[in-house]
Amino acid sequence: TWDERNGLVKVNPLAAWTFDELLDYATAHAVPVNLLMANGYPSIGCAPCTRAVAPGEDPRAGRWAGLAKTECGLHQ
């Protein structure tokens, strides 16, 4: 995608992959996976804005839980 603000193209070749495809690739190619994933943290951010999610809950439900916020502002 074109980033007008910074005048550059951003490429994310993994954006269309499913979560399972990412894990399969990591397993097949010995890519380290954050250990918190096994403890219920499928989306990991900073300590104050991240909590574990329950089985079946949206993976991003643990980010800024209970708040209207969804991002910390790092990418703005």
C-alpha positions in Angstrom: 0.0 0.0 0.0 1.1 3.6 -0.6 1.9 5.5 2.6 1.2 9.1 1.6 2.4 10.6 4.9 5.9 9.0 4.6 6.1 8.8 0.8 6.8 5.1 0.6 5.2 1.8 -0.4 4.5 -0.6 2.5 4.7 -4.3 1.6 3.3 -7.0 3.9 3.5 -10.4 2.1 2.0 -12.2 5.1 -1.1 -10.1 5.4 -3.3 -12.5 3.5 -2.1 -15.6 5.4 -4.3 -17.2 8.0 -3.2 -17.7 11.6 -2.9 -21.4 11.0 -0.8 -20.8 7.8 1.6 -18.7 9.9 1.9 -21.3 12.6 2.4 -24.1 10.0 5.2 -22.1 8.3 6.9 -21.3 11.7 6.8 -25.0 12.6 8.1 -26.2 9.2 10.9 -23.6 9.2 11.9 -23.6 12.9 10.8 -19.9 13.3 10.6 -19.1 17.0 7.1 -18.2 18.2 6.5 -16.0 21.2 6.0 -18.3 24.2 3.1 -16.1 25.4 1.0 -17.5 22.5 0.8 -20.9 24.3 -0.6 -19.0 27.4 -3.6 -17.4 25.6 -1.9 -14.3 24.1 -2.5 -14.6 20.3 -2.0 -10.8 19.9 0.8 -9.4 21.9 1.4 -5.8 22.7 2.8 -3.9 25.7 2.2 -5.2 29.2 -0.5 -2.6 30.3 -2.5 -3.0 27.1 -2.5 -6.8 26.7 -4.3 -9.6 28.4 -4.9 -13.3 27.6 -8.0 -14.2 25.7 -10.5 -17.0 26.3 -10.8 -19.9 23.9 -13.1 -18.8 21.0 -12.6 -15.1 21.8 -11.4 -12.8 19.0 -7.6 -12.8 19.0 -7.5 -9.0 19.4 -10.0 -9.1 22.3 -7.0 -9.0 24.7 -5.7 -5.6 23.4 -7.0 -2.6 25.3 -9.8 -4.8 26.8 -12.8 -2.8 28.0 -11.7 0.4 26.2 -12.7 1.9 22.9 -9.0 2.1 22.0 -7.5 -0.5 19.6 -4.0 0.8 19.0 -1.4 2.5 21.2 -0.5 5.1 18.6 2.9 3.6 17.8 2.0 3.3 14.1 0.5 6.8 13.6 
